[in-house]
């Protein structure tokens, strides 16, 4: 009987991983900041029409700037998804007006997050406050993203994060909202696998966009990790960078995260990756375009190499 050689099996396995990555990238999304609105014409020349482009509510941006940028994203031919950082919304009247403006401009998707404010600006202190208010149903916006935290959050207990996901799923089912999870970016592939298993155990069935940091220098990653509440894992990275950069359980670059996640077929619940750009929208978009086009190879040792 003919036997496939070990190198042949390794090559075939590498091809399978590449095929999974290209397929997974078909629904990939990314983000811009309000200050990057002027880059939209360039982005439109790189990303396919209809690509989901989120608008991050950065610390120094006003809520109305996020709304303005989301409308521009929609006009540029993308599927605009503005962040609604509820702790930075002054009041329900402002939220209603913003949602109405977004709807009038063709925006039907939002990402609902608590935001980075230590104290709420107005009446909303959590995303559940908004979900339970009925404001979203009144607005007609029924495509809602919520946050997931595979590496936890330094200021929120793990059980509270899980309870919140369970409560949001139950509310979405009652209110007939189309809800999905966008995970915070992380570096620990092992932590993501445990989080994914816990989704199954808790019967959380919401579709998941896997959050991945786009091509970003490590120092910049550490800066944003502090803002996003994953400081503990970044401390590990800072003290063990040499060892961790060689470990298959850590994903410092986006290609490492993809290959770690897609060594085997993934559950249908994981629908696509979401790439955090951290102010480098065009660079991230170009990287996404090249990977989506298959302009890379994975060698028999599992190393990911871009063409050119």
C-alpha positions as CSV (number, residue, x, y, z in Angstrom):
1,X,0.0,0.0,0.0
2,X,1.2,3.5,-0.9
3,X,2.1,5.6,2.2
4,X,2.3,9.4,2.3
5,X,5.6,10.5,3.6
6,X,5.9,12.6,6.7
7,X,7.0,15.7,4.7
8,X,4.0,15.1,2.4
9,X,1.6,15.0,5.3
10,X,3.2,18.2,6.8
11,X,2.9,20.0,3.5
12,X,-0.8,19.0,3.2
13,X,-1.5,20.1,6.7
14,X,0.1,23.5,6.0
15,X,-2.0,23.9,2.9
16,X,-5.1,23.0,5.0
17,X,-4.3,25.8,7.5
18,X,-3.7,28.3,4.7
19,X,-7.1,27.4,3.1
20,X,-8.8,27.8,6.5
21,X,-7.2,31.2,7.0
22,X,-8.2,32.5,3.6
23,X,-11.8,31.2,4.1
24,X,-12.0,32.8,7.6
25,X,-10.7,36.1,6.3
26,X,-13.7,36.4,3.8
27,X,-15.8,38.0,6.6
28,X,-13.0,40.0,8.3
29,X,-13.8,43.4,9.8
30,X,-11.6,46.2,11.0
31,X,-11.9,49.7,12.5
32,X,-11.0,53.3,12.1
33,X,-10.9,56.1,14.6
34,X,-12.8,59.4,14.0
35,X,-9.6,61.1,13.2
36,X,-8.9,58.7,10.4
37,X,-12.1,59.7,8.5
38,X,-10.0,61.4,5.8
39,X,-8.4,58.0,5.0
40,X,-11.7,56.5,3.8
41,X,-11.0,57.1,0.1
42,X,-7.7,55.1,0.4
43,X,-9.4,52.4,2.5
44,X,-12.1,52.1,-0.3
45,X,-9.3,51.3,-2.7
46,X,-8.0,48.5,-0.5
47,X,-11.0,46.9,1.2
48,X,-13.9,45.3,-0.7
49,X,-17.2,47.2,-0.7
50,X,-19.4,46.0,2.2
51,X,-16.5,45.2,4.5
52,X,-17.6,45.8,8.1
53,X,-15.7,48.8,9.4
54,X,-16.2,49.7,13.0
55,X,-15.7,53.3,14.3
56,X,-13.8,53.3,17.6
57,X,-14.8,55.7,20.3
58,X,-11.3,56.8,21.3
59,X,-10.6,58.5,24.6
60,X,-10.4,62.0,23.2
61,X,-13.2,61.8,20.6
62,X,-16.7,63.2,21.3
63,X,-19.7,61.0,20.8
64,X,-20.9,63.2,17.9
65,X,-17.6,62.6,16.1
66,X,-18.1,58.9,16.2
67,X,-21.6,59.3,14.7
68,X,-20.2,61.6,12.0
69,X,-17.4,59.2,11.1
70,X,-19.8,56.2,11.0
71,X,-22.0,58.1,8.5
72,X,-18.9,58.8,6.4
73,X,-17.9,55.1,6.6
74,X,-21.4,54.1,5.3
75,X,-21.2,56.6,2.4
76,X,-17.8,55.1,1.5
77,X,-19.5,51.8,0.8
78,X,-18.6,49.9,4.0
79,X,-20.8,48.3,6.6
80,X,-20.5,51.0,9.3
81,X,-20.5,49.8,12.9
82,X,-20.0,52.6,15.4
83,X,-18.9,52.0,19.0
84,X,-21.5,53.2,21.4
85,X,-19.6,53.7,24.7
86,X,-22.5,54.0,27.0
87,X,-20.6,55.6,29.9
88,X,-19.7,58.5,27.6
89,X,-23.3,59.1,26.4
90,X,-24.7,62.2,28.2
91,X,-28.3,61.0,28.4
92,X,-31.0,58.9,26.7
93,X,-32.2,61.9,24.6
94,X,-28.7,62.2,23.1
95,X,-28.6,58.5,22.4
96,X,-32.0,58.5,20.8
97,X,-31.0,61.4,18.5
98,X,-27.7,59.7,17.6
99,X,-29.4,56.4,16.7
100,X,-32.0,58.2,14.6
101,X,-29.3,60.0,12.7
102,X,-27.4,56.8,12.1
103,X,-30.5,55.0,10.9
104,X,-31.4,57.9,8.6
105,X,-27.8,57.6,7.1
106,X,-28.2,53.9,6.5
107,X,-26.3,52.6,9.5
108,X,-28.0,49.6,11.1
109,X,-25.2,48.0,13.2
110,X,-23.6,49.2,16.4
111,X,-21.1,47.8,18.9
112,X,-22.4,48.4,22.4
113,X,-19.6,48.7,25.0
114,X,-19.3,50.2,28.5
115,X,-16.4,52.5,27.6
116,X,-13.3,53.6,29.4
117,X,-14.8,56.3,31.6
118,X,-14.2,55.7,35.3
119,X,-17.5,57.3,36.1
120,X,-20.5,57.4,33.7
121,X,-21.2,60.8,32.1
122,X,-24.9,60.3,32.3
123,X,-27.6,57.8,33.2
124,X,-26.0,54.7,31.6
125,X,-23.3,52.9,33.6
126,X,-23.4,49.5,31.7
127,X,-24.5,48.1,28.4
128,X,-27.3,46.3,30.1
129,X,-28.7,49.7,31.1
130,X,-29.1,50.6,27.4
131,X,-30.3,47.1,26.4
132,X,-33.0,47.2,29.1
133,X,-34.1,50.7,28.4
134,X,-35.8,49.9,25.1
135,X,-34.0,52.7,23.3
136,X,-32.5,50.3,20.8
137,X,-35.9,48.7,19.9
138,X,-37.4,52.2,19.5
139,X,-34.5,53.2,17.1
140,X,-35.0,50.3,14.8
141,X,-31.4,49.3,15.1
142,X,-31.4,45.6,15.8
143,X,-27.9,44.5,14.8
144,X,-26.0,44.7,18.1
145,X,-22.4,43.8,18.9
146,X,-21.2,43.3,22.5
147,X,-17.8,42.7,24.0
148,X,-16.2,39.4,25.0
149,X,-13.1,39.1,27.1
150,X,-11.1,35.9,26.6
151,X,-8.3,37.1,28.7
152,X,-10.6,38.7,31.3
153,X,-10.6,42.3,32.4
154,X,-8.3,43.6,35.2
155,X,-11.2,45.6,36.8
156,X,-14.1,43.1,36.4
157,X,-14.4,39.7,38.0
158,X,-14.5,36.8,35.5
159,X,-17.8,35.5,36.8
160,X,-19.4,38.9,36.3
161,X,-18.2,39.0,32.7
162,X,-19.8,35.6,32.1
163,X,-23.0,36.5,33.8
164,X,-23.3,39.6,31.7
165,X,-22.9,37.6,28.5
166,X,-25.6,35.1,29.6
167,X,-28.0,38.0,30.5
168,X,-27.4,39.8,27.2
169,X,-28.1,36.6,25.2
170,X,-31.3,36.1,27.1
171,X,-32.4,39.7,26.5
172,X,-31.5,39.5,22.8
173,X,-33.7,36.4,22.4
174,X,-36.6,38.2,24.2
175,X,-36.3,41.4,22.2
176,X,-35.6,39.7,18.9
177,X,-32.2,41.5,18.6
178,X,-29.5,40.1,16.3
179,X,-26.5,40.0,18.7
180,X,-22.9,39.0,18.2
181,X,-19.8,39.1,20.3
182,X,-16.6,40.9,19.3
183,X,-13.8,39.8,21.6
184,X,-11.2,42.1,23.0
185,X,-7.8,41.6,21.4
186,X,-5.5,39.3,23.3
187,X,-2.1,37.5,23.1
188,X,-2.7,34.2,24.8
189,X,-4.1,31.6,22.3
190,X,-4.5,29.1,25.2
191,X,-6.7,31.6,27.1
192,X,-8.9,32.0,24.0
193,X,-9.4,28.2,23.7
194,X,-10.5,28.0,27.3
195,X,-12.9,30.9,26.8
196,X,-14.3,29.3,23.7
197,X,-14.9,26.1,25.6
198,X,-16.6,28.0,28.4
199,X,-19.0,29.5,25.8
200,X,-20.1,26.0,24.9
201,X,-20.4,25.0,28.6
202,X,-22.6,28.0,29.4
203,X,-24.6,27.5,26.2
204,X,-23.8,31.0,24.9
205,X,-24.6,30.6,21.2
206,X,-24.0,34.2,20.0
207,X,-21.8,34.4,16.9
208,X,-18.3,35.5,17.7
209,X,-15.9,37.8,15.8
210,X,-12.4,37.0,17.1
211,X,-10.6,40.2,18.1
212,X,-7.0,40.3,16.8
213,X,-4.5,43.1,17.0
214,X,-3.5,44.1,13.5
215,X,0.2,44.6,12.6
216,X,1.3,46.7,15.6
217,X,4.7,47.3,17.4
218,X,4.8,45.6,20.8
219,X,5.2,48.9,22.6
220,X,2.0,50.2,21.1
221,X,0.2,46.9,22.0
222,X,1.2,47.4,25.6
223,X,-0.1,50.9,25.5
224,X,-3.5,49.8,24.3
225,X,-3.6,46.8,26.6
226,X,-3.5,49.2,29.5
227,X,-6.5,51.0,28.1
228,X,-8.4,47.7,27.5
229,X,-7.9,46.1,30.8
230,X,-5.5,43.3,29.9
231,X,-2.5,44.6,31.7
232,X,-1.7,41.4,33.5
233,X,-1.0,39.5,30.4
234,X,1.1,42.3,29.0
235,X,3.2,42.2,32.2
236,X,3.9,38.6,31.4
237,X,4.8,39.6,27.8
238,X,7.1,42.4,28.9
239,X,9.1,40.1,31.3
240,X,9.3,37.1,29.0
241,X,9.1,38.5,25.5
242,X,11.9,36.3,24.0
243,X,10.4,33.1,25.2
244,X,6.8,34.0,24.5
245,X,7.5,35.2,21.0
246,X,8.6,31.6,20.2
247,X,5.6,29.9,22.0
248,X,2.7,28.6,19.9
249,X,0.4,29.6,22.8
250,X,1.1,33.3,22.4
251,X,0.1,35.4,19.4
252,X,2.0,38.7,19.2
253,X,1.5,39.2,15.5
254,X,-1.8,38.7,13.7
255,X,-0.6,35.9,11.6
256,X,0.5,34.0,14.7
257,X,-3.1,34.4,16.1
258,X,-4.6,33.1,12.9
259,X,-2.4,30.1,12.6
260,X,-2.9,29.2,16.3
261,X,-6.7,29.5,15.9
262,X,-6.9,27.6,12.6
263,X,-4.6,24.6,13.0
264,X,-7.8,22.6,13.2
265,X,-11.3,23.4,11.8
266,X,-13.0,25.9,14.0
267,X,-16.6,25.9,15.3
268,X,-19.2,27.6,13.1
269,X,-19.8,30.0,16.0
270,X,-16.5,31.7,15.3
271,X,-17.7,33.6,12.2
272,X,-14.8,35.9,11.3
273,X,-11.8,37.8,12.6
274,X,-12.0,41.5,13.7
275,X,-8.7,43.4,13.4
276,X,-8.0,46.2,15.8
277,X,-6.0,48.8,14.0
278,X,-5.0,51.2,16.8
279,X,-4.9,54.2,14.6
280,X,-3.2,52.3,11.7
281,X,-6.3,51.6,9.6
282,X,-4.6,51.7,6.2
283,X,-1.7,49.5,7.2
284,X,-4.1,47.0,8.8
285,X,-6.3,47.1,5.7
286,X,-3.4,46.4,3.4
287,X,-2.4,43.4,5.5
288,X,-5.9,42.1,5.5
289,X,-6.1,42.4,1.7
290,X,-2.9,40.5,1.2
291,X,-3.9,37.7,3.5
292,X,-7.4,37.5,2.1
293,X,-5.8,37.1,-1.3
294,X,-3.6,34.2,-0.1
295,X,-0.4,36.2,-0.6
296,X,1.4,34.1,2.0
297,X,2.7,30.6,2.7
298,X,2.9,28.4,5.7
299,X,5.9,26.2,5.7
300,X,6.0,22.6,7.0
301,X,7.2,24.0,10.4
302,X,4.1,26.2,10.7
303,X,5.9,29.5,10.0
304,X,3.7,32.1,8.3
305,X,5.6,34.1,5.5
306,X,4.0,36.9,3.5
307,X,4.9,37.0,-0.2
308,X,7.3,39.8,-1.2
